[in-house]
Amino acid sequence: MPGGSVLIVTSDVNRVEAPVTLKAYFMCAFAAFGGIFFGYDAGYISSVMGMNYFITLLTGLDPKTTPKNQFSLPSWKKSAITSILSAGTFFGALMAGDVADYAGRRITIILGCIVVIVGVILQTASASFGLLVAGRLVAGFGVGFVSAIIILYMSEIAPRKVRGSLVSGYQFCVTIGILLASCVDYGTQNRTDSGSYRIPIAIQIAWAIILGAGLLFLPESPRYFVKKDRLDKAAEVLSRLRGHPRDSDYIQQELAEIVANNEYELQLIPQGNYFDSWFNCFKGGLRNRSSNLRRTILGTSMQMMQQWTGINFIFYFGTTFFQELGTISNPFLMGLITTLVNVCSTPVSFWAIEKVGRRALMVWGALAMLVCEFTVAIIGVTDGQNPSAVKAMISLICIYIFFFATTWGPGAWVVIGEIFPLPIRSRGVALSTASNWLWSCVMAVITPYMVGTDKGNLGARVFFIWGALCTCCFFYAYFLIPETKGLTLEQVDRMMEECTPRTSSKWVPHSTFAADMGLTKEKSTEQVTIEHKV
């Protein structure tokens, strides 16, 4: 489009997105593969820290002469090994927003894959605590790139009617990653050489290669090209994603709506230097329901709340927790079972998140989780040594995992990809993802001290804490989370301007940005034509 471009726009709210082909669904679904990184790490490290060879290597203890209840990593080493990756991921996620705006969403994810490979090589080569921690820190930077931008990328290319389901695929891949890690750990747990931990670590390289190589063949986000004022490339990408010719009315109308929304947001959020671009995320007052500040607080606090549910306690420390209970004969098998529950439950969210909606799902999910957690804590305190009581606790933990996997697990990721306007979307999603990893790091640091037999030794009483935090999640979801199902990203902007979270489920689109912006040259009853300089 050398001199300018003619975009066909419409005031019909049902024609602001082109119909989507099966090929487009596969393109969006493949991007969800990035969840493997997060899930596999959470899965493998839990069991590796319970392996005899690994414990012997890092502590010098002899399993033949050391009492069983003392043969484990010290709480501070568990804390450091688990949390250091989250610390690296926190900074990686913050950096990812800048890289995604400069180089593009797709390239940022590929760079993340390369960094992950370097970190995994360091971990695989490690035979000491120091190099292992350093490798996990480096890998964390790469995982931060991937986890922050994969949600942004998927939200920007997925069709609105199934965007929630497709982005939920990220969480599904997280659960698959955890399952794969549990299976590998289960197979290597009894090895008496370094392969017991090196094999589970090294396999992560395969996931990085698959995702990075696959993304070389996928298109860039059309909204990135609109942000860069390259409408020719945006139209080309939309044509690939939607399966329609780039000059068709469908493609031109969707592109016009994205352009108009971006120009509207730029009027509200003038762009300046580098520091201004970050400061824009915090503009607007708390009383303004659609201000950038409120959206940033919503995104970051939602990811904090997801960590407050306590789910990573199960996946980071489940194996060692079951070992320390002393009533379970095979903690590794128990870790595998809880992982299977997670995997089998998550696909329910594909249907529920579009049928029930984001808001309702997260309200009821928090309520169900807090009931399960308080019940586990009560049973553990009153009759925790009774094998029948322990079975009941395990069953309730599995039910709790089911409700997390179908509600807050995917829901928090879906919503943060939808609530930010285009001018600050990459940084908003990056800040939200960084919050997830920050609180994941906090939980990983403090949890071993709460439950470790050499420290707090809370045992099942720790579920009183998770239950109390889930109660906070319930009230948070009811008062603060808006309903975004069935809306384009541009329509989500307007909904957040016009209603509160508690009334958002009743909001329906009533106009388009392209028509409201007045960027029209000729009008008719069905459509208008606008000229946009490139």
Secondary structure by P-SEA (a helix, b strand, c coil): cccbbbbbbccccccccccccaaaaaaaaaaaccaaaaaaaacaaaaaaacaaaaaaaccccccccccccccccaaaaaaaaaaaaaaaaaaaaaaaaaaaaccaaaaaaaaaaaaaaaaaaaaacccaaaaaaaaaaaaaaaaaaaacaaaaaaacccccaaaaaaaaaaaaaaaaaaaaaaaaaacccccccccccccccaaaaaaaaaaaaaaaccccaaaaaaacaaaaaaaaaaaaaccccccaaaaaaaaaaaaaaaaaaaacccccaaaaaaccccccccccccaaaaaaaaaaaaaaaaacaaaaaaacaaaaaaaacccccaaaaaaaaaaaaaaaccccccccccccaaaaaaaaaaaaaaaaaaaaaaaacccccaaaaaaaaaaaaaaaaaaaaccaaaaaaaaacccccccaaaaaaaaaaaaaaaaaaaaacccccccccccccccaaaaaaaaaaaaaaaaaaccccccccccaaaaaaaaacccccccccccccccccccccccccccccbbbbbbcc
